[in-house]
Amino acid sequence: MKKIKYFLWLIILIALGILIYQNSDYFMAATALKFDLKISSWNWTIPELQNISFFAICFFLGFILAGIKWMMLNFKFKNEFKTKDATISSLKEQLNTFKAKLEVFQHDPYIKKDLEEKAQNSEKESDKIDTPD
């Protein structure tokens, strides 16, 4: 699967390289971006840069934003795992205490005798149900 992923990335990079090479006049043209607020007298002009620079800046900003979002989700899932693990460990402790209590009841001779009688009665009832009349 990794080889396929690398191969697809290679195809995408080659296609982008061909696109940039064939349209080098557009990508190498220098332009200045202007930011003007009509409400106030404030305006700002970005120095002239080649168009490919703007594309690269936007790509890397998008990459950084995606990384930040991934980190936030990763931290969220880590916290969820911690709370789930704590819940699981408390439930395991509770299960162990119930098992210990059950062991006490099963090893008690009076309760054990009663449990055996109930098991024999249930076997007799199941035999009555299973036998056709």
SETORVEX-906179 format. One record per atom (N, C-alpha, C, O): residue in one letter; x, y negated, z. Coordinates in pm, whole numbers, padded with zeros to 5 digits, always signed. Each point is the difference from the previous one (the first is absolute). Layout:
// SETORVEX-906179
AXYZ/...
//
This chain:
// SETORVEX-906179
M+00082+00119+00000/M-00082-00119+00000/M+00086-00126+00000/M-00034-00100-00063/K+00148+00106+00134/K+00088-00117+00005/K+00059-00030-00137/K+00017-00116-00038/K+00014+00223-00037/K+00056-00021-00133/K-00101-00068-00091/K+00036-00087-00080/I-00162+00125+00091/I-00104-00062-00080/I-00015-00147+00037/I-00015-00085-00087/K+00020+00057+00217/K-00012-00139+00046/K+00115-00085-00053/K-00022-00112-00047/Y+00144+00164+00055/Y+00116-00074-00052/Y-00011-00019-00151/Y+00035-00106-00052/F-00083+00207-00016/F-00016-00009-00145/F-00102-00107-00037/F+00022-00077-00093/L-00134+00071+00166/L-00101-00102-00027/L+00054-00140+00028/L-00026-00093-00078/W+00100+00076+00187/W+00060-00130+00030/W+00100-00040-00109/W+00008-00116-00038/L+00067+00213-00012/L+00095-00027-00107/L-00073-00048-00126/L+00045-00094-00065/I-00156+00159+00031/I-00080-00041-00117/I-00053-00142+00019/I+00004-00080-00093/I-00054+00049+00212/I-00052-00135+00027/I+00111-00104-00011/I-00021-00105-00060/L+00138+00133+00117/L+00111-00096-00008/L+00048-00019-00144/L+00034-00111-00039/I-00030+00218-00039/I+00040-00013-00140/I-00102-00084-00076/I+00038-00085-00080/A-00168+00109+00106/A-00103-00080-00068/A+00011-00147+00037/A-00013-00086-00086/L+00038+00056+00215/L+00018-00140+00041/L+00124-00061-00064/L-00001-00116-00041/G+00108+00193+00032/G+00123-00049-00063/G-00023-00032-00147/G+00048-00102-00050/I-00120+00190-00019/I-00030-00026-00142/I-00088-00124-00013/I+00023-00083-00088/L-00122+00069+00175/L-00088-00117-00003/L+00079-00129+00020/L-00021-00098-00073/I+00111+00097+00170/I+00079-00120+00027/I+00097-00027-00114/I+00018-00115-00041/Y+00044+00219-00012/Y+00096-00018-00109/Y-00068-00054-00125/Y+00053-00091-00065/Q-00170+00145+00031/Q-00068-00044-00121/Q-00062-00138+00013/Q-00025-00066-00101/N+00000+00021+00223/N-00059-00131+00024/N+00096-00088+00079/N-00041-00074+00090/S+00169+00082-00124/S+00101-00074+00077/S-00018-00151-00011/S+00036-00073+00093/D-00091+00025-00204/D-00023-00145-00013/D-00095-00050+00109/D+00022-00106+00058/Y-00128+00183-00032/Y-00097-00040+00103/Y+00061+00010+00139/Y-00011-00092+00081/F+00076+00204-00054/F+00051+00024+00135/F+00119-00089+00036/F+00023-00026+00118/M+00052-00022-00218/M+00117-00083+00029/M-00033-00150-00005/M+00085-00083+00029/A-00209+00049-00067/A-00039-00142-00003/A-00010-00052+00143/A-00053+00067+00089/A+00104-00188-00069/A-00002-00060+00133/A-00124-00088+00013/A-00029-00082-00088/T-00044+00100+00197/T-00118-00082+00027/T+00003-00044+00145/T+00060+00064+00086/A-00126-00176-00061/A-00012-00051+00137/A-00146+00012+00042/A-00090-00035-00077/L+00066+00085+00195/L-00135+00011+00052/L-00030-00121+00089/L+00084-00044+00079/K-00205-00008-00095/K-00040-00118+00077/K-00115+00036+00092/K-00090+00075-00036/F+00096-00130+00156/F-00104+00020+00100/F-00044-00138+00046/F+00075-00071+00067/D-00199+00033-00104/D-00047-00135+00027/D-00136+00008+00068/D-00093+00060-00053/L+00083-00120+00170/L-00128-00008+00070/L-00066-00133-00036/L+00057-00106+00024/K-00176+00113-00081/K-00070-00121-00043/K-00054-00079+00120/K-00024-00120-00010/I+00005+00189+00121/I-00055-00066+00119/I+00098-00103+00055/I-00039-00111+00037/S+00164+00148-00033/S+00101-00093+00052/S+00100-00031-00111/S-00011+00050-00112/S+00105-00128+00143/S+00100-00038-00100/S+00117+00098+00000/S+00103-00027-00062/W-00117+00138+00130/W+00109+00096+00012/W+00007+00088-00123/W-00101+00056-00043/N+00219-00044-00015/N+00023+00094-00108/N+00140+00057+00012/N+00089-00060+00059/W-00074+00177-00116/W+00128+00070+00010/W+00027+00069-00132/W-00090+00059-00058/T+00211-00066+00012/T+00039+00064-00125/T+00112+00098+00029/T+00103-00034+00058/I-00125+00158-00101/I+00103+00102+00014/I+00104-00024-00109/I-00037-00026-00115/P+00164+00032+00148/P+00102-00023-00104/P-00017+00097-00118/P-00057+00108+00014/E+00108-00149-00128/E-00014+00083-00118/E+00072+00133+00018/E+00118+00006+00035/L-00192+00098-00059/L+00055+00136+00004/L-00047+00074-00125/L-00098-00038-00064/Q+00170+00142+00031/Q-00042+00082-00114/Q-00123+00080+00041/Q-00019+00032+00118/N-00066-00001-00216/N-00124+00074+00030/N+00029+00135+00063/N-00078+00046+00084/I+00186+00017-00122/I+00032+00131+00057/I+00028-00012+00150/I-00025+00093+00076/S+00075-00209-00033/S+00024-00023+00143/S-00132-00003+00076/S-00011+00058+00108/F-00089-00125-00166/F-00131-00003+00066/F-00061+00140+00009/F-00059+00035+00102/F+00074+00044-00209/F-00050+00137+00004/F+00070+00081+00108/F-00064+00074+00074/A+00195-00088-00065/A+00077+00074+00100/A-00038-00043+00142/A-00016+00084+00088/I+00000-00214-00067/I-00039-00050+00133/I-00136+00055+00040/I-00018+00045+00113/C-00079-00049-00206/C-00134+00052+00031/C+00004+00149+00026/C-00070+00049+00089/F+00150+00025-00166/F+00012+00145+00021/F+00055+00030+00139/F-00055+00083+00072/F+00163-00150-00034/F+00061+00028+00130/F-00088-00046+00116/F-00002+00065+00105/L-00070-00175-00121/L-00094-00041+00105/L-00112+00103+00017/L-00039+00032+00112/G-00011+00019-00223/G-00101+00105+00008/G+00055+00126+00066/G-00069+00064+00079/F+00192-00029-00112/F+00066+00116+00061/F+00016-00019+00150/F-00021+00094+00077/I+00059-00214-00035/I+00017-00030+00143/I-00135+00005+00071/I-00010+00056+00110/L-00095-00112-00171/L-00133+00004+00062/L-00051+00143+00013/L-00061+00035+00102/A+00084+00047-00203/A-00041+00141+00007/A+00077+00071+00112/A-00058+00084+00070/G+00185-00115-00053/G+00080+00059+00108/G-00050-00041+00137/G-00005+00082+00092/I-00033-00207-00079/I-00052-00048+00129/I-00132+00070+00032/I-00022+00041+00114/K-00065-00028-00213/K-00127+00068+00022/K+00023+00146+00038/K-00067+00053+00090/W+00162+00013-00157/W+00032+00139+00032/W+00051+00012+00144/W-00037+00093+00072/M+00121-00188-00029/M+00051+00004+00136/M-00112-00017+00102/M-00003+00068+00103/M-00090-00160-00132/M-00112-00022+00092/M-00086+00127+00012/M-00039+00038+00110/L+00011+00027-00223/L-00078+00124+00003/L+00077+00109+00074/L-00059+00077+00075/N+00190-00070-00096/N+00082+00101+00065/N-00004-00018+00152/N-00012+00098+00073/F+00024-00222-00025/F-00007-00024+00144/F-00139+00034+00054/F-00011+00054+00110/K-00093-00083-00186/K-00137+00030+00043/K-00016+00151+00015/K-00057+00047+00099/F+00107+00030-00198/F-00014+00144+00008/F+00085+00058+00112/F-00040+00099+00062/K+00156-00158-00034/K+00082+00049+00111/K-00075-00018+00132/K+00003+00089+00085/N-00070-00203-00067/N-00077-00022+00122/N-00115+00099+00010/N-00029+00052+00107/E-00037-00026-00220/E-00110+00099+00002/E+00053+00138+00036/E-00063+00071+00078/F+00179-00033-00133/F+00057+00130+00032/F+00033+00010+00148/F-00021+00104+00063/K+00074-00212-00006/K+00034+00002+00142/K-00125+00021+00086/K+00002+00079+00094/T-00110-00149-00127/T-00123+00015+00079/T-00059+00139-00019/T-00049+00060+00095/K+00052-00009-00218/K-00052+00135-00025/K+00084+00105+00072/K-00054+00096+00055/D+00185-00113-00056/D+00088+00094+00070/D-00026-00003+00150/D+00001+00104+00066/A-00024-00222-00012/A-00029-00010+00143/A-00133+00070+00031/A-00011+00068+00102/T-00088-00085-00187/T-00129+00067+00019/T+00016+00150-00007/T-00056+00073+00081/I+00134-00026-00179/I+00023+00145-00015/I+00071+00056+00121/I-00037+00107+00049/S+00137-00177+00002/S+00073+00051+00117/S-00090+00003+00123/S+00008+00094+00080/S-00094-00194-00063/S-00091+00003+00116/S-00100+00114-00014/S-00035+00064+00099/L-00013-00039-00221/L-00093+00112-00020/L+00069+00135+00022/L-00062+00093+00051/K+00190-00083-00089/K+00074+00124+00025/K+00017+00024+00150/K-00012+00112+00047/E+00040-00219+00027/E+00012+00013+00145/E-00132+00046+00061/E-00003+00086+00087/Q-00105-00145-00135/Q-00132+00039+00049/Q-00030+00145-00034/Q-00057+00073+00082/L+00095-00029-00200/L-00020+00139-00041/L+00079+00094+00090/L-00049+00106+00040/N+00173-00144-00009/N+00082+00084+00088/N-00061+00010+00140/N+00004+00107+00060/T-00060-00216-00009/T-00063+00008+00133/T-00124+00089-00005/T-00025+00076+00094/F-00051-00084-00203/F-00118+00087-00012/F+00042+00146-00012/F-00066+00088+00056/K+00174-00061-00129/K+00051+00137-00011/K+00044+00053+00136/K-00025+00115+00033/A+00090-00201+00046/A+00045+00042+00133/A-00120+00032+00089/A+00002+00098+00074/K-00107-00181-00082/K-00120+00026+00078/K-00067+00130-00045/K-00051+00076+00083/L+00050-00052-00213/L-00059+00123-00052/L+00077+00122+00047/L-00059+00103+00033/E+00192-00114-00031/E+00083+00111+00050/E-00036+00034+00145/E-00007+00117+00037/V-00016-00220+00043/V-00036+00022+00140/V-00132+00076+00008/V-00012+00095+00077/F-00086-00136-00155/F-00130+00065+00003/F+00006+00143-00055/F-00069+00088+00052/Q+00149-00063-00154/Q+00007+00133-00058/Q+00073+00098+00090/Q-00027+00120-00005/H+00119-00167+00086/H+00074+00088+00089/H-00067+00019+00137/H+00046+00080+00081/D-00152-00151-00057/D-00077+00019+00123/D-00078+00131-00014/D-00075+00016-00097/P+00091+00080+00191/P-00063+00133-00016/P-00152-00006-00006/P-00062+00078-00073/Y+00000-00167+00148/Y-00146-00006+00001/Y-00054-00056-00132/Y-00098+00048-00056/I+00165-00151+00008/I-00044-00061-00126/I+00033+00094-00116/I-00078+00009-00095/K+00192+00061+00102/K+00039+00093-00106/K-00102+00113-00010/K-00035+00041-00110/K-00011+00007+00222/K-00099+00108+00001/K-00131-00050-00064/K-00064+00073-00076/D+00026-00194+00109/D-00122-00057-00056/D+00013-00020-00152/D-00095+00025-00074/L+00212-00070+00028/L+00023-00018-00142/L-00006+00133-00075/L-00054+00007-00111/E+00109+00100+00172/E-00005+00133-00062/E-00143+00050-00010/E-00037+00061-00100/E-00042-00086+00202/E-00141+00043-00004/E-00075-00075-00110/E-00081+00060-00071/K+00105-00187+00057/K-00066-00077-00104/K+00041+00048-00138/K-00082+00006-00091/A+00210+00030+00074/A+00048+00051-00129/A-00067+00133-00032/A-00037+00024-00115/Q+00022+00063+00216/Q-00065+00130-00023/Q-00148-00020-00034/Q-00053+00068-00087/N-00013-00160+00156/N-00140-00028-00030/N-00018-00055-00141/N-00095+00035-00070/S+00187-00120+00028/S-00011-00056-00136/S+00026+00109-00104/S-00059-00003-00108/E+00148+00100+00140/E+00024+00111-00093/E-00125+00088-00012/E-00036+00042-00110/K-00031-00016+00222/K-00122+00082-00003/K-00110-00070-00080/K-00073+00064-00076/E+00062-00196+00094/E-00102-00074-00074/E+00031-00001-00149/E-00091+00011-00083/S+00220-00023+00047/S+00035+00000-00142/S-00022+00139-00060/S-00034+00010-00118/D+00052+00097+00197/D-00027+00135-00049/D-00149+00019-00024/D-00039+00066-00096/K-00043-00124+00183/K-00144+00012-00019/K-00045-00073-00125/K-00089+00046-00071/I+00150-00158+00043/I-00036-00078-00117/I+00046+00068-00127/I-00072-00001-00100/D+00191+00061+00102/D+00059+00062-00118/D-00068+00131-00041/D-00004+00033-00118/T-00049+00043+00216/T-00061+00130-00032/T-00139-00021-00057/T-00081-00070+00060/P+00054+00130-00177/P-00135-00014-00057/P-00098+00093+00070/P+00036+00110+00042/D-00160-00154-00030/D-00102+00082+00065/D-00078+00079-00100/D-00090+00075+00037/
//
